[in-house]
Amino acid sequence: MQLQTNTSQTIAKRDPELVMRLSRLGSFHQSRLSFMRILTRRMTRENWTFSRPIFEFDAKGVGHAVYCAHTPDRTYSLIAFGHDLPPDERSDRVIATRWDSTFTLFDGVPDAADIERLRQNIPLQEAGRVSEKELSVSRANRSVRLWDHVVSRLAAGAQPDQAEVAKVGYLMRTTAVYGSGKLGAADREMIADRPECAAPFQIEMLSVFLTRTYVRDLVQHMAYRKGEAAAVKLDADIARSMGIGNSTGLGMAPFLVNHPKLFNNWISAREEAIAIVRSVNSATKAEVATFRELLDRSILSADIWHSEHEVQVEKLKRLRSDLSALAAHVANADLCGPRPWDKLYAWAESRLGEDAQECLASLMLEPYGGLVDHLADQMSDKDRHAFRIDGTMPVAELRAVLERAYGWALDIDWSAKDQCARAWYVSQEKLEPRLGERFDEPIAPYEQPLAPGRDAAALYAALKDEDGDRSLAAFLLAYPEHRHSVRRAQIVDRAPYAEIRDNTIGSDLMPIDMLRCKLSFFGATHFDPRSDRWVRICMFGNAPYPEELQGSRGDDWSYPPLVKGAKCTTH
């Protein structure tokens, strides 16, 4: 890879004490290192080709299709099943038993026997079983109002109302995309050495990318069956503006706590990229022009990003105001002078809120793919020994680690009810992670170990009277209940971005901060919380379709296109 030479990194990555606070993690935006964009860059770079060998549906959308993605070395096939779902059975809950469409990503090209086997299982989702030939299992429901509107308009020979399209942004939303061994599918270890699977969640992102094409094709098919000769094809620009929706609840939040080393690698790569760009000695006119254009497109994105959740409404109000102030500053700033991006970030850090700061951090990476894109290869967790406890570490050394990494937790009075008001548990009825009120519900005996700050403080207290030279092995023989906290502390000592540095069981916890953080790394946009515990998003909005990849202008599809003829406010 040819790297630009106008940088010698001297600026350090941001302090984990700053970055790993929930309010900041809950303000992250998609970036060049988001998993969707990593995938589309690879597909374009490697000239992947696509085919649709099977597409058999009736007028109601019942049938099946196969979409193939051909890489330089192998083929992956999305097998999609369409169903006629009664309205009263449509639900986004994980415990639903029927959906408008169900899918699996197949390793290779399925034959008739494979499709028949999967027809008996994929529509059942959790109640079915799959084999190691299947890499993911997923399902999706129509956004009924918009779906019916688009079908009716196309059938009548007209395009859908773009205002109606913009209100929703997608025709279907997934309610789960399972991989990594779920329901009997292939474990990640079986495919991790494949280049196209090296970055995290690439199989899941490919499944969603192909699902979006299926959705477009199905809505057009149903319009043609309804309108026959009068029907028209969906306008390419309107189709491109729509992504795949997703409803995500509390089930995603524990992932960040349960995968500390992987989480560290995501954050560390992003922080490394930000530090590299802040260290750029000077920017070219072309790099500045790219940044200015994408800032304008970010402003547009914020303007069309809507939510009715009171917390998000206030965040959007501040974000729009801050981006306007940023644009005014950029219009007069000398971005071709020395260390332009470091100066710009320092200005933002002192004047803008966290949401706009993180938006800027993502934007600054955009002109510098040659400097930062390689960091995608560092975002998976390949360390099989990370969870092994070093029993030879002296107690004194672990105390020092706890003071450095968990100082914020040691200052909390964990006996106060508001500091431990919540408890994470798994609902037996719903089979979903839940966050309950510890002192109002009988859930404490079922609590999941998702309060690392509290547990680290308990470990520190237990070490208080221990001999500093005593080994952790000897300590844990006497106090085995602290094994998990010792393990986490040793991981954080090696991986400083592994731990959320905030209380995950306090009365003021906003779980949507955890959801947005993870989803931003997926590449999601337009987060729309429906409560403090679940959120709707859009995936692959404005992305090219498979047949458009090679003709696409660049890797900036996450930003909505400016209206033709519009002037950049930062020029």
Rosetta blueprint (number, residue, H / E / L):
1 M L
2 Q L
3 L L
4 Q L
5 T L
6 N L
7 T E
8 S L
9 Q L
10 T L
11 I L
12 A L
13 K L
14 R L
15 D L
16 P H
17 E H
18 L H
19 V H
20 M L
21 R L
22 L H
23 S H
24 R H
25 L H
26 G L
27 S L
28 F L
29 H L
30 Q L
31 S L
32 R L
33 L L
34 S L
35 F H
36 M H
37 R H
38 I H
39 L H
40 T H
41 R H
42 R H
43 M H
44 T H
45 R H
46 E L
47 N L
48 W L
49 T E
50 F E
51 S E
52 R E
53 P E
54 I E
55 F E
56 E E
57 F E
58 D L
59 A L
60 K L
61 G L
62 V L
63 G E
64 H E
65 A E
66 V E
67 Y E
68 C E
69 A E
70 H E
71 T L
72 P L
73 D L
74 R L
75 T E
76 Y E
77 S E
78 L E
79 I E
80 A E
81 F E
82 G E
83 H L
84 D L
85 L L
86 P L
87 P H
88 D H
89 E H
90 R L
91 S L
92 D L
93 R L
94 V L
95 I L
96 A L
97 T L
98 R L
99 W L
100 D L
101 S E
102 T E
103 F E
104 T E
105 L E
106 F E
107 D E
108 G L
109 V L
110 P L
111 D L
112 A H
113 A H
114 D H
115 I H
116 E H
117 R H
118 L H
119 R H
120 Q L
121 N L
122 I H
123 P H
124 L H
125 Q H
126 E H
127 A H
128 G L
129 R L
130 V L
131 S L
132 E L
133 K L
134 E E
135 L E
136 S E
137 V E
138 S E
139 R E
140 A E
141 N E
142 R E
143 S L
144 V H
145 R H
146 L H
147 W H
148 D H
149 H H
150 V H
151 V H
152 S H
153 R H
154 L H
155 A H
156 A L
157 G L
158 A L
159 Q L
160 P L
161 D L
162 Q H
163 A H
164 E H
165 V H
166 A H
167 K H
168 V H
169 G L
170 Y E
171 L E
172 M E
173 R E
174 T E
175 T E
176 A E
177 V E
178 Y E
179 G E
180 S L
181 G L
182 K H
183 L H
184 G H
185 A L
186 A L
187 D L
188 R H
189 E H
190 M H
191 I L
192 A L
193 D L
194 R L
195 P H
196 E H
197 C H
198 A L
199 A L
200 P L
201 F L
202 Q H
203 I H
204 E H
205 M H
206 L H
207 S H
208 V H
209 F H
210 L H
211 T H
212 R H
213 T H
214 Y H
215 V H
216 R H
217 D H
218 L H
219 V H
220 Q H
221 H H
222 M H
223 A H
224 Y H
225 R H
226 K H
227 G H
228 E H
229 A H
230 A H
231 A L
232 V L
233 K L
234 L L
235 D L
236 A H
237 D H
238 I H
239 A H
240 R H
241 S H
242 M L
243 G E
244 I E
245 G E
246 N E
247 S E
248 T E
249 G L
250 L H
251 G H
252 M H
253 A H
254 P H
255 F H
256 L H
257 V H
258 N H
259 H L
260 P H
261 K H
262 L H
263 F H
264 N H
265 N H
266 W H
267 I H
268 S H
269 A H
270 R H
271 E H
272 E H
273 A H
274 I H
275 A H
276 I H
277 V H
278 R H
279 S L
280 V E
281 N L
282 S L
283 A L
284 T L
285 K H
286 A H
287 E H
288 V H
289 A H
290 T H
291 F H
292 R H
293 E H
294 L H
295 L H
296 D H
297 R H
298 S H
299 I H
300 L H
301 S H
302 A H
303 D H
304 I L
305 W L
306 H L
307 S L
308 E L
309 H L
310 E H
311 V H
312 Q H
313 V H
314 E H
315 K H
316 L H
317 K H
318 R H
319 L H
320 R H
321 S H
322 D H
323 L H
324 S H
325 A H
326 L H
327 A H
328 A H
329 H H
330 V H
331 A H
332 N H
333 A L
334 D L
335 L L
336 C L
337 G L
338 P L
339 R L
340 P H
341 W H
342 D H
343 K H
344 L H
345 Y H
346 A H
347 W H
348 A H
349 E H
350 S H
351 R H
352 L L
353 G L
354 E H
355 D H
356 A H
357 Q H
358 E H
359 C H
360 L H
361 A H
362 S H
363 L H
364 M H
365 L H
366 E H
367 P H
368 Y H
369 G H
370 G H
371 L H
372 V H
373 D H
374 H H
375 L H
376 A H
377 D H
378 Q H
379 M L
380 S L
381 D L
382 K L
383 D L
384 R L
385 H L
386 A L
387 F L
388 R L
389 I L
390 D L
391 G L
392 T L
393 M L
394 P E
395 V H
396 A H
397 E H
398 L H
399 R H
400 A H
401 V H
402 L H
403 E H
404 R H
405 A H
406 Y L
407 G H
408 W H
409 A H
410 L H
411 D L
412 I L
413 D L
414 W L
415 S L
416 A L
417 K H
418 D H
419 Q H
420 C L
421 A L
422 R E
423 A E
424 W E
425 Y E
426 V E
427 S L
428 Q L
429 E L
430 K L
431 L L
432 E L
433 P E
434 R E
435 L E
436 G E
437 E E
438 R L
439 F L
440 D L
441 E L
442 P L
443 I L
444 A H
445 P H
446 Y H
447 E L
448 Q L
449 P L
450 L L
451 A L
452 P H
453 G H
454 R H
455 D H
456 A H
457 A H
458 A H
459 L H
460 Y H
461 A H
462 A H
463 L H
464 K L
465 D L
466 E L
467 D L
468 G L
469 D L
470 R L
471 S E
472 L H
473 A H
474 A H
475 F H
476 L H
477 L H
478 A H
479 Y L
480 P H
481 E H
482 H H
483 R H
484 H H
485 S H
486 V H
487 R H
488 R H
489 A H
490 Q H
491 I H
492 V H
493 D H
494 R H
495 A L
496 P L
497 Y L
498 A L
499 E L
500 I L
501 R L
502 D L
503 N L
504 T L
505 I L
506 G L
507 S L
508 D L
509 L L
510 M L
511 P H
512 I H
513 D H
514 M H
515 L H
516 R H
517 C H
518 K H
519 L H
520 S H
521 F H
522 F H
523 G L
524 A L
525 T E
526 H E
527 F E
528 D E
529 P E
530 R L
531 S L
532 D L
533 R L
534 W L
535 V E
536 R E
537 I E
538 C E
539 M E
540 F L
541 G L
542 N L
543 A L
544 P L
545 Y L
546 P H
547 E H
548 E H
549 L H
550 Q H
551 G H
552 S L
553 R L
554 G L
555 D L
556 D L
557 W L
558 S L
559 Y L
560 P L
561 P L
562 L L
563 V L
564 K L
565 G L
566 A L
567 K L
568 C L
569 T L
570 T L
571 H L
